[in-house]
Amino acid sequence: MVILVIIIVVAVAIGVYIGVQNTKKFKESLQCGKVLKRSANFYEDKEIFRAFIGDQQSFYNALTEAINTAGVCSYSGNYGSAVNFSGKNWSAQLVRLQSDDGSTMYSFGVTNIHYSGGRTQYFNPYDINLLLTAIEKVFLQFDINTLVYFQAINFKAKNSLF
């Protein structure tokens, strides 16, 4: 019985320590501008960007550099149609949209969240926030008047035991 109590106390202590470290990491990232403070369920909305960008190739290069610098996911695809991102337990997509006025339009949205071990596993959207902030900064770098629209999305949440 005593061993069980010790195991529970150690497990709680480890959980508290990890939570404190994650909070500290987030606050440091806020201060240095790596992430923006967002609502708790920001990833349930799709962000649509509309900007006037003169040099598309420089824009694509800046996006690639920002995504690589964020370092939170792998990615594939091309900026002419869609780029797919795969994180630790999530996936997202940056999709090129059609525009009639010469603007560059993209949508960014989470397409899947994978809860390993059921929904009781804690989902930390920090990496998605880091990636999204990096993408937003590139848009603003090329057009300070970039417009952002929000659209609710229904993404897939996959539960598995392993």
C-alpha positions, 0 to 999 in steps of 0.5 A, spaced: 500 500 500 505 504 501 509 503 495 502 504 491 502 511 494 509 513 493 508 511 485 502 516 485 506 521 489 511 521 484 507 520 478 503 527 480 510 530 481 512 528 474 506 531 471 506 537 475 514 538 473 512 537 466 506 542 466 510 547 469 516 546 464 511 547 458 508 553 461 515 556 462 517 554 455 510 558 452 511 564 456 518 565 454 516 564 446 511 569 447 516 574 450 521 573 444 515 573 439 515 566 437 508 564 438 502 569 439 497 568 445 491 565 442 484 562 444 485 555 447 481 552 441 484 556 436 486 550 431 479 549 430 478 555 426 481 555 419 485 562 417 485 565 410 490 570 408 489 575 403 496 579 401 499 582 395 505 579 394 510 582 388 515 577 388 512 570 389 519 566 389 522 570 395 515 569 398 516 561 397 523 561 400 521 565 406 516 561 407 520 555 407 525 558 411 520 560 417 517 553 417 524 550 417 526 554 423 520 553 427 522 545 426 516 542 429 513 538 423 515 535 417 512 537 410 511 536 403 507 539 397 508 545 393 506 552 394 502 553 388 497 548 390 498 545 397 503 544 403 501 538 408 504 538 415 505 532 419 507 534 427 507 529 433 500 528 433 497 532 428 497 534 421 495 541 417 495 544 410 496 550 407 492 551 401 493 556 395 486 559 394 484 562 387 483 570 387 480 574 382 484 581 384 491 579 383 492 577 391 495 571 394 490 567 398 492 561 402 488 557 407 491 554 413 487 549 417 488 543 422 486 537 418 487 531 423 489 530 431 491 524 433 490 522 440 494 516 442 491 512 448 484 515 447 482 522 449 485 522 456 492 524 453 493 531 453 493 535 447 498 541 446 497 545 440 504 549 442 507 546 435 501 548 431 501 555 434 509 556 433 508 554 425 502 558 424 505 564 427 511 563 423 507 563 417 503 569 419 510 573 420 512 571 413 505 574 410 506 580 414 513 581 412 511 581 404 505 585 405 503 589 412 496 590 410 495 582 410 488 580 411 486 574 415 479 571 415 477 566 420 472 560 418 470 554 423 472 547 420 471 540 422 477 536 423 478 529 424 480 527 431 483 520 431 483 515 437 487 509 438 489 505 443 497 505 441 
